[in-house]
């Protein structure tokens, strides 16, 4: 039942936050903080007591599993399951959810209860995505994340330059993700009905649909429906149009959730559903997916170099980093796929830290325009040093988690796609350029705001130290994460090896 409570507690906590506003604006903050700490502590307890070396065998594919009938007429169940990958991402959700509550402590002063309702509903939906194995339930949680995130951007966001309003950014986010979600629904229904036509059984069960006997011509299009839905959320160029505006206009907590958690749901969906359900089609599509990944790496890095809004720069850098993940997932290399998981964790730490830092600078000088910054080094205690560290981590400096992940991705992919690796490596050079540009414009150069500014308080300092410590911990010792995910990664990598053989047998 712990899987059920991991999903239910954030929703109950959100409702309680909404009603607790009548007790004062501090009550919802503390309730939300306690709710996310529950998710984080539960994840740590499951990690400490889990035996991940025994997973992957036919008799025990999951660390925990819970299923009950829901709508038997249509073969729909409440089927939740947890393995190493799910546990890592749920723990990440609990940790970043805690930071999202903390970083909004002083930023959000209006409708505090309703803000935390939406924040916790987003996080509850994310936990559901990471646990759901029934495809109908997965789609339900996938869509459940959208409306509260729309409200977070539309009601508590920041309007930027003329024409770049928070309402416009929220509507664009909702249209992109809702359209891709409907495409996924069509793909799921097509998969279920084709399986029903061949087997006589109507079901949304992940295990049953893994072995579905589908016509070759239909399989590719269904796989493409899943891929596009996940590509919009990742995001993959050219489906990325919603991301820069959403990041730039969202409140700091919304940016932390978007960059640290919501983008990872797409990578998880590709790894859990798109590739295992359609192995031959995914292998045939791999060159296209990897080409899109390379385009995203270069495109995101080049546009990051030209940004003046600090949050838009971080957003385009995120697009570039997601390109490495896409390359790795379709490389067919176990090493590269595990590297993608490390990048998912590392990017969550570094990008969340940079968004929190940009929010802290905004609270002090009330601008995100780097042309109106400058000379902050030495005038804000500690914050410039943290910014320098996380920019170095973002560009992949050794001893950080980002370096380990990118090294594993490039090294693992080189054997199957050396040209892709060579071109993608240019993204690392561009990352150094936009990182140095950001440091120069924000913390050096002519002073735009004379006088000494307030340094971080205990809350801000604690958040930065926690993110710094975890970035170094994963960078220096990634083995625990690798051991937790190997049982899930190995079968996915083997699908690429077995694909041609199975196709040849079918012919």
C-alpha positions, 0 to 999 in steps of 0.5 A: 500500500505504500505505493498507493500512499505515495500518490495519495498523500500529495493530493490530500496534502494539496487539498489540506493546504487549500483549506488551511489558508484560513489559518494564516499564510504560513500553515499551507507552507508547512503542510506542503513542506511536510507532505513532500518530506513524507515522499522524500523520506519514504523513498529513502526508506524504500531505497535503504531496505530494497534488494535491487540485485534480485530484480530483473528476473522473471519471478521478481521484476519489481521491488514492490507491486500493487494492483486491484481491478478498477474497470474490469469491463475494459480491462483497466486496473489500478496497477502500480509497480516500483523498480530502481528507476521509478524509485530514483525519480520518485526520490528526486520528485520528493527532494525537488518538491521540498525545494519548490516549497522552500524557494516559494516561501517568500516569493508567493504572497497571494493565494498561498493555499491555492498555490500549494494545492496546484504545486502538490497536485503537479507533484502527485501526478508526477509520482503517479506517472512513475508508478503506473503500469496500466496504460489508462492509469498512466495517461490519467496521471500524465494529463493530471499534471497539466492543469495545475501547472497551467495555473502555476504559470498563469496566476503566479508567473512573471510577465517578461518583455512586451508580448511575452506574458505569463498568460500567453506562456501558460496557454502555449504550454497547455496547448502543446502538452494537451495536443501531444497527450491526445496523440498519446491517447489515440496511440494507446487506444489503437494499441489496445484495439489491435491487441483485442483484434488479435487476442480477443482480450481487451486490456490496458495492462503493460505486461499483456501489451508488451506481447501484443501481436501487431501488424507491422504497418500499424506498429510504426505509426503507434510507436510514432504517436508515443514518441511525439507525445514524449518528445513534446514534453522532453522537449525535442526540437522542433516540438520545444516551442512551449519551453522557453516562455514557460520557464521564463514566465513561471514562478521559481517553484514552477521552473524547478518542477518543469526542469527538474521533474516534468521533463524527466517524465518524458525520458521515463516514458520513452524508456518504460513504454515507447522502446519496450512496447515497440522494439523493432520499430524503435530500432528502425527509428533510432537514426531519426531520434538520434539526429533530432537529439544532435539538432537539439544539442546544437540548437539549444546551446547556440540559442542559449548563447544569444539570450539576455533573459537569464531564465531563458538562457537556462531553459535553452541550455536544458533543451541542449542537455535533453538532446544527450538523453535522447541520443542515449536512449536510442543508442542501444548501449547499456552504458549510454542508457545508464548515462542518460539516467545519471544526466536526468538526475544531474540536470535536475540538480544543476538546472533547479539550482540555477533557477533558484539562484536566478530567483534569489537574484530577482528578489534582490534586484527585480530584473532577469535581464542580464543587460541590467545586471553586472558587477554582482561578484563581491556585492552579494555574499555567497550567491555568485560562488554557488552560481559559478559552481552550478554553471561549471556543473552544467557544462560538465566539469569533472567531479560533478554528476553532469560530467559522469553522465555525459561521459557515459553517454558519449562513450557508450554511443560512440561504438554505434554512432561515432558521427553523432558523438563527434557532432554532439561533442560540439555542444560541450564547447558551446556550453562553456561559451554560454556559461562564461557569458552568463557569469560575465554578464551577471556577476562581472562587468560594470556595476548596474546596482550600486551598494551591497545586497543582502546575502542568502538566509538560512533557508536559501543557503541550506537549499544550495548546500544540499544541491551542491552536496548531491551534485558532488556525491553523484559525480564522485560515486554514481555506483548506487544509482547504476546498481539500482537501474541495471535490472531495468536498463539491461533488457531495454539495451538487449531489445536493440540487439535482439531486434534484427534477429527477431525481424529475420525470424519473422521473415 
